[in-house]
Amino acid sequence: MLLKEDGITFLVRNGVGWTPDVVGKVEVQAIDGSPEKYSLDTGAPVISVDVSTETRFRYHDFQKENGVQAFVNVLVFGATEKRPFGIFEVDSRTPRHFTDSDIDFLRSYGNLLGAVLKRSKTLKAIRSTEKKLRESERHYRIAAELNPLWPWTADTLGVLTSIDQRWHDYTGLSSAQTLGRQWANAAHPEDRIALAKRWDHSLATLQPLDLQVRLRRHTGDYRWFRVRALCSFGIDGACEQWYGTIEDIDDRVQLEIALRDWNDLLEERIAKRTEQLEAEQRERAVAETKLRQSQKMEAVGQLTGGIAHDFNNLLAGIIGSLELMQRRIDAGRYSDLTRYNTVAMTSASRAAALTQRLLAFSRQQSLEPEVLEPRTVVAGLEEMIRRSVGPSIVVDCSFRANDRIRCDLNQLENALLNLAINARDAMPNGGTLSLEVDRCLIDQASSREKMMPQAAYVTISVTDSGMGISPEHLSRIFDPFFTTKKIGEGTGLGLSMIYGFTQQSGGQVRVHSSLGLGTTVTLYFPVDQSQAVPHQHNPEVIQPPEPSGHYETILLVDDETAVRKMASEFLSDIGYRVIEAVDSVSALKQAEKLEQLDLLLTDIGLPGLMNGVSLAAEFKERYPQLKVLFITGFAGGSNLVPTDATTKVLTKPFSLNDLSQRVRSLINAHPDSP
């Protein structure tokens, strides 16, 4: 019986004479009242000569079922093991006595088993170690190949002992032409003396080597490289070996040369640049637009983690409700279907709203200053900010003013989300994020201090309880491309863009921070005193749907099978004749077979050379009075195509009731109606 890792469970590992359900299957516990417990506690053999007279412990069920009347066992140890491998046992179907010779035989056999198990365990450990070593070597080899630096080594006298294969590939020199000190021959003639002097100086002083040289390629041309080396010291403080790297920096050097040339000819270039000012300003405007979009998309990327969590929660509610509905349907229980359907529809609607909010935020827009209420903007972003910072950060919003300001809504949202993400990164262990909208009056004294004109301002403050910003960093936080984050985690443009945005809006931004206490970023915007103009909203009037269609013909084009089948089945159920197509090619073929076409229902983004907009234009030439309903999953889909009385847009996801109303409204619409 083999002892498992828990130290109390035994598995009948091997045996003869037993029924098939014992060996490899039966497990017993070394608990009080069991012979195994006695063996582990005493370390002595257990001898039971007759089950009928045994009073010290009870026999196991598998022994009784196999007719065991007596048994003897010994513990199995390895040569150096203190913990036993298990128990070696002989069972008898008749009562009997066991002699000292029997015990000696079992112990000898147990020692043999222990040695075998010990050897097996040792071999297994050796194989595992060898496997890990091979994997470690493989990882090291791959890491070395991916490293852009070429490693090399040299002895204490400066003699090269090894170098990366990429050196040979680049220079075309063999090992014999490289090792020792011959590798210096690959340097440019003008650089060899400096290289030799710097290398000798490092060898004499044990100081690191760091210099730039030109190395000849096997094709004959030269490129700039950075050669570095560091001495490895032993326990006694003496140099044992030199480790070095070679890095291709030709692109960087060429850029530095170009910049120096540019600076040398700066005055001459200023005159030429003046002539190009208007063109460059247009290019700058385009670049700024792309940069704002890039910052916005970076914020979207930061948001996805929290939003994915909430979206998965919503999907769990939808999937769970649908599964419960299917189980009730399969069981013929229809009483609870409405409740489960309500839960699924509610979760789906919330998911759709979340997706549309994120898409609307991420799409590219030009700057359009407008009059808006900051408290409304902050309140609308609260949920998205709460999702983005995660459950470990408490988000608190406070509104003390309802004044209006004039600025670009998209830029304001982007600024607040960037500040929230920065605050989240400053609180890796959680904390509190506070957003406050207030009003302040800048008088003459405050105007000089804050460098802002005297006026009434709305302030939007974002405060975190994070690690704070050091004074030396605080003075540079608005510098373009300055960031305290790791490489790849930030562009360094977020705060500089916020600074420029508030300045363009006639306001200012101020930052107060204390190490270990947190940071407050306050945006100042002048209060807009203009007369409020009520927003004119003319919602599209959609007539209530009729109970059913009158067999009007609808050509439905969508490459998404689920959407197409759902819409087709629904429209067919309410009385329409629906013809399906997956793309523009199949749609045109289907149209050739139709005598009448009342409505084209198409997705905007279709596969192939012709999208939904082009397909609709093709059909409009054939059927000038044709009604068209576009469906799209893009945010702001209504801005993608012009709409009129005979052309409308429906954004995915949509309810079947909305689809019914929109289809009936279009089919009944007159081309000349407003």
matplotlib code that plots the C-alpha trace (Angstrom):
import matplotlib.pyplot as plt

x = [0.0, 1.6, 1.5, 0.2, 1.6, -1.0, 0.8, -2.4, -3.9, -2.8, -3.6, -3.5, -0.9, 0.0, -1.2, -2.2, -5.1, -7.6, -10.9, -10.6, -12.0, -9.1, -5.7, -5.2, -8.6, -9.0, -7.8, -7.7, -7.1, -4.6, -7.0, -7.5, -8.5, -6.7, -3.6, -2.0, -2.3, -0.6, 2.2, 2.9, 2.8, 5.0, 7.2, 6.8, 5.3, 1.6, 0.6, -3.0, -3.4, -7.2, -9.9, -12.3, -10.0, -8.6, -9.5, -6.8, -8.1, -10.7, -10.1, -11.0, -14.1, -12.0, -10.2, -13.4, -14.9, -11.9, -12.1, -8.9, -8.6, -5.1, -2.3, 1.2, 2.7, 5.9, 6.7, 8.7, 11.5, 14.2, 17.9, 18.0, 14.3, 12.6, 9.1, 7.9, 6.9, 4.1, 3.3, 4.2, 1.6, 0.7, -2.9, -4.2, -7.6, -7.1, -6.1, -2.4, 0.7, 3.6, 7.2, 10.3, 11.5, 8.3, 9.0, 12.6, 11.6, 9.0, 11.5, 14.1, 11.6, 10.4, 14.0, 14.2, 11.0, 12.2, 15.4, 13.5, 11.1, 13.9, 15.7, 12.5, 11.9, 15.5, 15.4, 12.1, 13.6, 16.7, 14.5, 12.4, 15.6, 17.0, 13.8, 13.8, 17.4, 16.7, 13.7, 15.8, 18.6, 16.0, 14.5, 18.0, 18.8, 15.6, 16.1, 19.6, 18.4, 15.6, 18.0, 19.1, 22.4, 25.2, 26.9, 30.7, 33.2, 36.9, 39.5, 41.3, 43.9, 41.3, 41.5, 38.1, 36.9, 33.4, 31.1, 27.5, 26.9, 25.3, 28.9, 30.0, 26.8, 27.4, 31.2, 31.7, 34.7, 35.4, 36.1, 39.9, 39.7, 37.8, 39.0, 41.9, 42.2, 41.7, 38.1, 39.3, 40.3, 36.6, 36.5, 36.8, 40.5, 39.7, 38.2, 40.8, 43.3, 40.5, 39.1, 42.4, 43.2, 39.8, 39.9, 43.5, 42.3, 39.4, 41.6, 44.1, 41.5, 38.8, 36.3, 33.4, 34.0, 31.5, 32.2, 30.8, 32.6, 32.0, 32.1, 32.6, 29.8, 30.8, 29.5, 32.1, 29.9, 30.1, 27.4, 27.7, 27.7, 27.9, 30.5, 30.2, 31.9, 31.8, 34.3, 33.0, 34.7, 35.3, 34.9, 38.5, 37.7, 39.9, 38.7, 37.6, 36.2, 34.8, 31.2, 30.2, 27.6, 27.5, 24.5, 23.6, 22.9, 23.4, 19.8, 20.1, 23.5, 22.2, 19.3, 21.6, 23.8, 20.7, 19.6, 23.0, 22.9, 19.4, 20.6, 23.6, 21.4, 18.6, 18.6, 18.5, 15.7, 13.6, 13.2, 12.1, 9.8, 8.0, 6.8, 5.5, 3.7, 0.2, 0.7, 2.3, -0.5, -3.0, -0.8, -0.5, -4.2, -4.5, -1.8, -3.4, -6.7, -5.0, -3.1, -6.4, -7.9, -4.8, -5.1, -8.8, -8.1, -5.4, -8.1, -10.4, -7.7, -7.3, -11.1, -11.5, -10.4, -13.2, -15.7, -15.0, -15.7, -19.1, -19.9, -19.2, -21.5, -24.2, -23.6, -23.8, -27.3, -28.4, -27.0, -28.3, -31.8, -31.9, -30.7, -33.4, -36.0, -34.9, -35.1, -38.6, -39.6, -38.2, -40.1, -43.3, -43.3, -44.2, -45.2, -41.7, -40.7, -41.8, -39.6, -36.5, -37.1, -37.3, -34.0, -32.3, -33.8, -32.7, -29.2, -29.0, -30.2, -27.6, -24.9, -26.1, -26.0, -22.5, -21.2, -22.8, -21.3, -17.8, -18.1, -19.4, -16.5, -13.9, -14.9, -13.0, -14.5, -13.4, -13.3, -16.7, -17.0, -20.5, -22.3, -22.7, -23.1, -20.0, -22.1, -24.1, -20.9, -19.3, -22.5, -22.7, -19.1, -19.4, -20.4, -17.7, -15.0, -16.2, -15.8, -12.4, -10.8, -12.0, -13.7, -10.7, -11.1, -14.1, -15.5, -17.2, -18.8, -19.8, -21.7, -21.8, -22.4, -24.7, -23.1, -22.5, -19.2, -18.2, -15.8, -15.6, -17.6, -15.4, -12.2, -13.6, -14.7, -11.3, -9.5, -11.6, -11.1, -7.3, -7.2, -9.2, -6.9, -3.8, -5.4, -6.1, -2.4, -1.3, -3.4, -2.3, -3.6, -6.9, -8.1, -10.6, -11.1, -13.2, -14.7, -16.0, -17.7, -17.7, -17.7, -15.0, -14.5, -11.0, -10.5, -7.6, -5.3, -6.1, -5.7, -2.0, -1.4, -3.2, -2.3, -6.0, -8.2, -10.7, -13.9, -16.2, -15.0, -16.4, -13.8, -13.7, -11.4, -10.1, -8.5, -6.9, -5.4, -2.5, 1.3, 1.6, 4.1, 7.6, 8.4, 11.0, 8.4, 5.6, 7.4, 7.5, 4.2, 2.8, 5.9, 5.1, 6.3, 7.3, 5.9, 6.8, 5.2, 7.2, 8.0, 4.9, 2.4, 2.0, 2.8, 3.5, 1.0, -2.1, -1.5, 0.0, -3.1, -5.3, -3.2, -3.6, -7.3, -8.1, -6.0, -7.9, -11.1, -10.1, -9.3, -6.4, -5.3, -3.5, -2.0, -1.4, 0.3, 2.0, 4.1, 2.2, -1.0, -2.4, -2.9, -5.6, -5.9, -8.2, -9.6, -10.8, -13.3, -14.9, -18.6, -20.6, -22.9, -24.7, -28.4, -29.2, -30.7, -33.0, -31.7, -34.0, -34.6, -36.9, -37.2, -38.2, -41.9, -42.5, -46.0, -47.2, -46.8, -49.7, -50.6, -48.9, -47.6, -49.5, -47.0, -44.8, -41.4, -38.3, -34.7, -32.7, -28.9, -26.6, -23.5, -24.2, -26.3, -27.8, -29.0, -30.3, -32.2, -33.7, -34.9, -36.1, -38.2, -39.7, -40.7, -42.1, -44.2, -45.8, -46.8, -43.9, -42.3, -38.5, -35.8, -32.3, -28.8, -25.4, -23.6, -24.0, -23.4, -26.1, -28.5, -28.2, -28.9, -31.9, -33.3, -33.2, -35.8, -38.2, -41.1, -41.6, -39.3, -40.8, -37.9, -34.1, -33.0, -29.2, -26.2, -23.8, -20.6, -20.9, -18.1, -16.8, -16.2, -19.6, -20.8, -24.4, -24.2, -23.0, -25.5, -28.4, -27.2, -27.2, -30.7, -31.9, -30.8, -33.0, -35.9, -36.0, -39.0, -37.3, -37.3, -34.0, -33.4, -29.7, -28.7, -25.2, -23.2, -21.1, -21.5, -23.1, -24.4, -26.9, -23.9, -22.6, -25.3, -27.7, -31.3, -34.7, -38.3, -37.3, -33.9, -33.4, -30.7, -31.3, -28.4, -27.5, -28.5, -32.2, -35.4, -37.7, -40.4, -38.2, -37.5, -41.2, -42.0, -39.2, -40.1, -43.8, -43.0, -40.8, -43.1, -46.0, -43.9, -44.4, -41.3, -42.2, -43.1, -40.8]
y = [0.0, 3.3, 6.3, 9.5, 13.0, 13.8, 11.2, 9.4, 8.0, 4.6, 3.3, -0.4, 0.0, -3.7, -7.1, -10.6, -12.8, -9.9, -9.2, -6.8, -3.8, -3.6, -3.1, 0.4, 1.5, 1.0, 3.7, 3.5, 6.2, 5.8, 6.8, 5.8, 2.1, 1.2, -1.1, 1.5, 4.2, 1.7, 1.1, 4.8, 5.6, 2.7, 1.9, -1.8, -4.6, -5.3, -9.0, -10.1, -13.9, -14.2, -11.7, -13.3, -12.6, -9.2, -6.4, -3.8, -2.6, -3.5, -5.1, -3.0, -3.8, -4.9, -7.4, -8.8, -9.0, -11.0, -13.4, -12.2, -13.9, -12.8, -10.6, -9.2, -5.9, -3.9, -0.2, 0.3, 2.9, 4.1, 3.9, 7.5, 8.3, 9.1, 9.1, 5.7, 5.0, 2.8, -0.7, -4.1, -6.6, -10.3, -11.3, -14.9, -16.3, -18.6, -17.8, -18.4, -17.3, -15.5, -16.3, -14.2, -15.7, -14.3, -10.9, -10.9, -11.9, -9.1, -6.6, -7.7, -7.5, -4.1, -2.8, -3.9, -2.2, 1.0, 1.0, 0.7, 3.4, 5.7, 5.1, 5.8, 9.0, 10.1, 9.4, 11.3, 14.3, 14.2, 14.1, 17.0, 19.0, 18.2, 19.2, 22.6, 23.1, 22.5, 24.9, 27.5, 27.2, 27.4, 30.6, 32.1, 31.3, 32.9, 36.0, 36.4, 36.2, 38.8, 41.2, 44.0, 44.1, 41.8, 40.3, 39.6, 38.7, 39.3, 38.1, 40.4, 41.3, 42.5, 39.5, 38.8, 35.3, 35.2, 37.3, 37.0, 35.3, 38.6, 40.1, 37.5, 38.0, 41.8, 42.0, 38.8, 38.1, 34.5, 33.7, 33.5, 37.0, 38.3, 36.8, 38.2, 41.9, 41.5, 42.6, 46.2, 45.9, 46.1, 49.6, 52.6, 53.7, 57.0, 55.3, 52.6, 54.6, 56.1, 52.6, 51.1, 54.0, 53.8, 50.0, 50.1, 52.8, 50.7, 47.6, 49.7, 51.5, 48.8, 51.6, 50.8, 51.2, 53.3, 54.8, 55.1, 53.7, 53.0, 49.3, 48.0, 45.8, 42.9, 44.9, 47.6, 50.4, 51.6, 52.0, 53.6, 51.3, 51.8, 49.5, 49.0, 46.8, 46.2, 44.4, 41.5, 41.4, 38.3, 37.8, 39.1, 42.3, 41.4, 41.6, 38.1, 38.9, 41.6, 41.5, 43.8, 44.7, 46.1, 48.2, 49.5, 53.3, 54.4, 55.7, 57.7, 59.1, 60.1, 61.8, 63.7, 64.8, 65.9, 67.9, 69.5, 70.4, 71.8, 74.0, 75.2, 76.4, 77.6, 81.2, 80.2, 77.8, 80.3, 82.3, 79.2, 78.0, 81.4, 80.7, 77.3, 78.6, 78.3, 74.8, 73.7, 75.2, 73.1, 70.0, 70.9, 71.1, 67.7, 66.4, 67.9, 66.2, 62.9, 63.4, 64.2, 61.1, 59.1, 60.4, 59.5, 56.0, 55.6, 56.5, 54.0, 51.3, 52.2, 51.9, 48.5, 46.5, 47.8, 47.9, 44.3, 43.3, 45.0, 43.7, 40.2, 40.7, 41.8, 38.8, 36.5, 37.8, 37.5, 33.9, 32.8, 34.1, 32.5, 29.1, 29.2, 30.1, 27.1, 24.8, 26.0, 25.6, 22.1, 21.2, 22.8, 25.4, 28.7, 30.7, 32.3, 33.1, 36.7, 37.3, 35.7, 37.6, 40.9, 40.2, 39.3, 42.4, 44.7, 43.4, 43.6, 47.2, 48.1, 46.4, 48.2, 51.6, 50.9, 50.0, 53.0, 55.3, 53.9, 54.1, 57.6, 58.7, 57.0, 58.3, 61.1, 64.6, 68.1, 70.8, 72.4, 74.7, 74.8, 76.0, 73.2, 72.5, 70.9, 69.2, 67.4, 66.3, 64.9, 63.2, 61.5, 60.3, 59.1, 55.6, 55.1, 56.5, 54.2, 51.2, 52.3, 52.8, 49.5, 48.4, 49.2, 52.9, 54.8, 57.5, 60.5, 63.3, 66.7, 69.4, 72.9, 75.0, 74.7, 77.5, 77.1, 77.3, 77.3, 74.6, 71.4, 68.6, 65.9, 67.5, 68.0, 64.4, 63.3, 65.5, 64.2, 60.6, 61.1, 62.7, 59.8, 57.2, 59.1, 59.1, 55.4, 54.7, 56.8, 54.5, 50.9, 49.7, 51.5, 54.8, 57.6, 59.6, 62.8, 64.9, 68.3, 71.0, 74.5, 78.2, 80.7, 84.4, 85.6, 89.1, 91.5, 89.9, 86.4, 87.4, 88.2, 85.1, 82.7, 84.6, 84.6, 87.6, 88.8, 86.9, 84.2, 80.7, 77.2, 74.8, 71.1, 69.4, 65.8, 64.7, 61.4, 59.9, 58.4, 58.6, 62.3, 64.0, 65.1, 68.8, 68.3, 66.4, 68.8, 71.6, 69.6, 67.8, 70.0, 69.5, 67.5, 63.9, 64.2, 61.2, 59.4, 56.2, 53.2, 53.0, 51.9, 52.9, 56.6, 59.1, 62.0, 64.1, 63.8, 66.8, 68.9, 68.4, 69.3, 72.4, 73.5, 72.7, 74.8, 77.7, 77.6, 77.6, 80.8, 79.0, 77.6, 74.4, 74.1, 71.1, 70.8, 67.6, 66.3, 63.1, 60.4, 62.4, 62.8, 65.2, 67.6, 68.8, 71.8, 73.0, 76.7, 77.7, 81.2, 81.3, 81.8, 84.8, 84.5, 84.0, 80.3, 79.1, 76.1, 73.1, 72.5, 68.8, 67.5, 63.8, 61.8, 61.1, 57.4, 56.3, 53.5, 50.2, 48.5, 45.0, 43.5, 44.2, 43.6, 41.3, 44.2, 43.0, 43.7, 42.9, 42.2, 42.4, 41.6, 39.4, 38.7, 35.5, 35.9, 39.5, 38.6, 35.5, 37.3, 40.2, 38.1, 35.8, 38.7, 40.7, 37.5, 36.9, 40.3, 40.0, 41.1, 39.1, 39.0, 38.1, 37.5, 38.3, 38.2, 40.8, 43.2, 40.5, 38.2, 41.2, 42.3, 38.7, 38.4, 41.8, 40.5, 37.9, 40.4, 42.0, 44.5, 45.9, 48.1, 48.4, 47.8, 46.9, 46.8, 46.9, 49.7, 47.6, 44.8, 42.5, 42.8, 45.7, 47.4, 48.5, 49.2, 52.8, 52.0, 49.2, 51.6, 54.1, 51.3, 50.3, 54.0, 54.3, 51.3, 52.1, 55.9, 55.6, 52.8, 53.2, 52.4, 51.6, 51.3, 49.3, 49.8, 49.0, 52.2, 55.0, 58.0, 56.0, 58.7, 60.9, 58.2, 58.7, 61.5, 60.8, 62.0, 60.8, 57.6, 56.9, 56.3, 54.8, 52.3, 51.7, 48.2, 46.8, 47.5, 46.0, 44.2, 46.7, 49.6, 47.7, 47.1, 50.8, 52.1, 49.7, 50.6, 54.3, 54.1, 52.0, 54.4, 57.6, 59.8, 60.8, 64.5, 64.5, 66.6]
z = [0.0, -1.2, 1.2, -0.4, 0.1, 2.9, 5.1, 6.2, 3.0, 1.6, -1.9, -2.6, -5.3, -6.1, -5.0, -6.1, -5.2, -4.8, -6.6, -9.5, -7.6, -5.1, -6.7, -7.8, -6.5, -2.8, -0.5, 3.3, 6.0, 8.8, 11.5, 15.1, 15.2, 12.0, 11.7, 9.4, 12.2, 14.6, 12.1, 11.5, 15.3, 16.5, 13.4, 14.3, 12.3, 12.8, 13.3, 13.5, 13.7, 13.8, 12.9, 15.4, 18.3, 17.2, 19.6, 18.9, 15.6, 13.0, 9.6, 6.4, 4.3, 1.3, 3.6, 4.9, 1.4, 0.3, 3.3, 5.1, 8.5, 9.4, 8.2, 8.9, 7.6, 7.8, 6.9, 3.7, 4.0, 1.6, 2.5, 3.9, 4.2, 7.5, 6.0, 4.8, 1.2, 2.4, 3.9, 2.6, 3.8, 3.5, 4.1, 4.8, 4.2, 7.2, 10.8, 11.3, 13.2, 11.7, 12.7, 13.1, 9.8, 8.2, 9.6, 8.5, 5.0, 4.8, 6.1, 3.5, 0.8, 2.1, 2.0, -1.6, -2.4, -0.6, -2.6, -5.9, -4.9, -3.8, -7.1, -9.1, -7.1, -7.7, -11.4, -11.7, -9.9, -12.2, -15.3, -14.1, -13.4, -16.8, -18.5, -16.6, -17.5, -21.2, -21.1, -19.3, -21.9, -24.7, -23.2, -22.8, -26.4, -27.7, -25.4, -26.8, -30.4, -29.8, -28.0, -30.4, -28.5, -29.7, -26.6, -26.4, -23.8, -23.2, -20.7, -18.2, -20.8, -23.2, -25.5, -27.2, -26.2, -27.7, -29.8, -31.1, -34.5, -35.8, -35.7, -38.3, -40.3, -40.5, -40.9, -42.9, -40.6, -39.3, -35.7, -36.5, -38.0, -35.0, -31.7, -29.8, -30.7, -34.5, -34.2, -34.0, -37.7, -38.6, -37.3, -39.6, -40.0, -38.4, -35.3, -34.6, -32.6, -30.4, -29.9, -28.9, -26.5, -24.8, -24.5, -23.0, -20.5, -19.4, -19.0, -16.9, -14.7, -14.7, -15.7, -18.1, -21.8, -23.8, -27.2, -30.7, -33.7, -37.3, -38.3, -41.8, -43.2, -45.4, -48.4, -47.7, -46.3, -42.6, -39.9, -36.5, -33.5, -29.7, -28.1, -24.3, -21.8, -18.0, -15.8, -13.7, -10.3, -8.2, -4.4, -3.9, -5.8, -8.8, -12.4, -13.7, -17.1, -19.3, -20.6, -23.5, -26.0, -29.5, -30.6, -34.0, -33.6, -37.1, -37.5, -34.3, -35.3, -38.8, -37.1, -34.8, -37.8, -39.6, -36.6, -36.3, -39.9, -39.5, -36.6, -38.5, -41.3, -39.1, -40.2, -43.9, -43.2, -41.3, -44.5, -46.5, -43.7, -43.7, -47.2, -46.1, -43.0, -44.3, -45.6, -42.3, -40.2, -42.1, -41.6, -38.0, -37.6, -39.2, -36.9, -33.8, -34.8, -35.1, -31.9, -30.0, -31.5, -30.5, -26.9, -27.0, -28.2, -25.5, -22.9, -24.5, -24.2, -20.6, -20.1, -21.7, -18.6, -16.4, -19.2, -20.1, -16.5, -16.5, -20.0, -19.0, -16.0, -18.4, -20.8, -17.8, -17.0, -20.6, -21.1, -17.7, -18.4, -21.9, -20.5, -17.8, -20.4, -22.5, -19.5, -18.7, -22.3, -22.5, -19.3, -20.5, -17.8, -19.3, -16.2, -15.5, -19.2, -18.9, -15.9, -17.5, -20.7, -18.9, -17.2, -20.5, -22.3, -19.5, -19.5, -23.3, -23.3, -20.7, -22.8, -25.9, -24.1, -22.8, -26.3, -27.9, -25.2, -25.8, -29.6, -29.4, -27.2, -29.4, -32.9, -34.5, -34.3, -35.0, -32.2, -31.8, -28.8, -27.4, -24.3, -21.8, -18.1, -16.5, -13.8, -16.5, -18.3, -15.1, -14.1, -17.5, -17.2, -13.6, -14.5, -17.2, -14.8, -12.1, -14.4, -15.6, -12.2, -10.8, -7.6, -5.4, -5.9, -4.5, -6.9, -5.3, -7.3, -5.8, -7.6, -6.1, -9.2, -12.2, -14.3, -18.0, -19.9, -23.5, -24.7, -26.8, -25.2, -26.7, -25.5, -22.0, -21.7, -22.9, -20.4, -17.5, -18.5, -18.9, -15.4, -13.9, -15.5, -14.2, -10.8, -11.0, -11.9, -8.9, -6.6, -7.4, -4.0, -4.2, -2.7, -3.3, -6.5, -6.1, -8.9, -7.8, -9.9, -8.1, -8.9, -7.9, -8.4, -9.5, -8.1, -8.7, -6.1, -7.2, -10.9, -10.4, -8.4, -10.7, -13.9, -15.0, -15.9, -13.3, -13.9, -12.6, -13.3, -13.1, -11.6, -12.2, -9.7, -9.9, -6.6, -5.8, -2.6, -4.4, -4.1, -5.2, -7.5, -6.5, -6.7, -9.5, -11.6, -10.8, -12.6, -15.8, -15.9, -18.7, -20.9, -24.1, -24.0, -20.3, -18.3, -15.1, -16.3, -17.7, -21.4, -23.3, -20.6, -21.6, -24.3, -22.1, -24.0, -21.8, -19.5, -22.2, -24.4, -21.4, -20.8, -24.4, -24.4, -21.3, -22.7, -26.0, -24.0, -22.2, -18.9, -17.0, -15.3, -11.9, -10.1, -6.4, -5.1, -1.9, -1.8, 0.0, 0.3, -3.3, -6.2, -7.2, -10.8, -11.2, -14.6, -14.7, -17.3, -17.6, -16.8, -20.0, -19.5, -22.9, -23.0, -22.9, -26.2, -25.8, -27.7, -30.6, -30.8, -33.5, -33.0, -36.0, -35.8, -36.2, -36.7, -34.5, -36.3, -37.9, -36.7, -39.8, -43.3, -46.5, -48.2, -49.3, -50.7, -48.6, -49.8, -46.6, -47.0, -44.1, -43.8, -40.1, -40.2, -36.8, -37.4, -40.9, -39.8, -36.8, -38.8, -41.7, -39.5, -37.6, -40.7, -42.3, -39.2, -39.3, -42.9, -45.2, -48.0, -47.2, -49.7, -48.1, -49.4, -47.7, -49.9, -52.8, -55.4, -54.2, -53.6, -57.2, -58.4, -56.1, -57.4, -61.0, -60.0, -58.4, -60.1, -57.3, -54.5, -51.8, -49.4, -49.3, -45.8, -45.8, -43.5, -44.3, -43.8, -46.3, -47.5, -51.0, -53.3, -52.8, -49.3, -48.3, -49.3, -52.8, -53.1, -52.2, -54.8, -57.4, -56.6, -56.5, -60.2, -61.0, -58.6, -58.1, -55.6, -53.6, -49.8, -48.0, -44.4, -43.4, -40.3, -38.8, -35.7, -36.1, -33.5, -35.1, -38.0, -38.9, -39.9, -42.4, -45.0, -45.8, -44.8, -46.0, -46.1, -48.1, -46.5, -42.8, -40.5, -37.6, -35.2, -34.0, -31.6, -32.1, -30.8, -33.1, -32.2, -33.4, -36.6, -37.2, -36.6, -38.8, -41.7, -41.6, -41.3, -44.4, -46.5, -45.7, -46.2, -49.3, -51.1, -51.0, -47.3, -44.9]

ax = plt.figure().add_subplot(projection="3d")
ax.plot(x, y, z, "-o")
ax.set_aspect("equal")
plt.show()
